[in-house]
């Protein structure tokens, strides 16, 4: 062994040439491949190792999820001395080769003999151990600072998540309250008049929606029938829906033909300069003595009528515009007389636009066929059956839009 190599090891600095020559003759050389384990944590140790070439990692919790590299020992440095200095001789950490390494091996017997011959070497070892302790303290402090930083980050994230949960719960309560208010706007019961039955169903796509309907007495002979759909979803559409519903019913109760009622409401809405929302609507007045329904249609879906024999027809129509867009607009004003066994269905576009898992619309043609099969059914039963059919057709697909139905059945 070359004594020049030993001179470059701080542990052996100051040793006389004769001692270096003795070490060169007695120390064993160990070759290690990358990843090879030099010793394990807590095992008994009787050897000190001096790195000649390569690097050795000192590791706590080797091969466990908590593994941590304490330091990397390079050429001229040594490790394993703690097992020679402690009473039980246990390794305080494990060690493994980081790359191809070459080490000198000093046994306990070699070490104790060297200390007896060269007591000054204990001073060299003390300096090295003191430096390692300082480095260990610095590393421990850095680890503590980093762990505190991670804990603070986790705490801040937890606070933010808790705030989001609280806000989400508040919004959900507000939505439930809004849904309750929306339901309270709609009729709880439908009028009962001689010769006619009324039915209705509403299935919003969200907690609150933009569809609305109403059936309300006007006088001893007439019933107001209303259905509408705000272009939009969620809370903004629900607020606009409540405003529009209130305006229409207030105007309707003041009297006037359906067309006049919708024109007055349109003037109110366009005066608000609400350009991003508008409403399609049908408002009609049914004279249940004569069976005549006069109505005005503002851009809404065209009603379908089914006879007692199952014949489905689309009511005549002219072009018309939604309300809330421009002050001057075209309305489709029509009338139809319902005879015994007829059912008239008013519906929002969510009925026909509903898609199944394959992305196919339910469509007016399919709606007409289902409605024909419901000929003669009571008004509410027809609405319930249509919603059930639509739910089956969706087959678990997401509901894109609100669905609202109003049925008028001439019972005779």
Helices and strands as residue ranges (DSSP letters): H 3-7, G 10-12, H 17-26, E 28-32, E 37-39, E 47-53, E 56-60, E 68-73, E 78-79, H 81-85, E 94-97, E 101-107, H 108-117, H 121-185, E 196-203, E 211-217, E 222-230, H 234-253, H 258-271, E 279-287, E 292-298, E 304-306, E 312-314, E 332-337, E 343-347, H 350-353, H 363-373, H 379-394, E 403-410
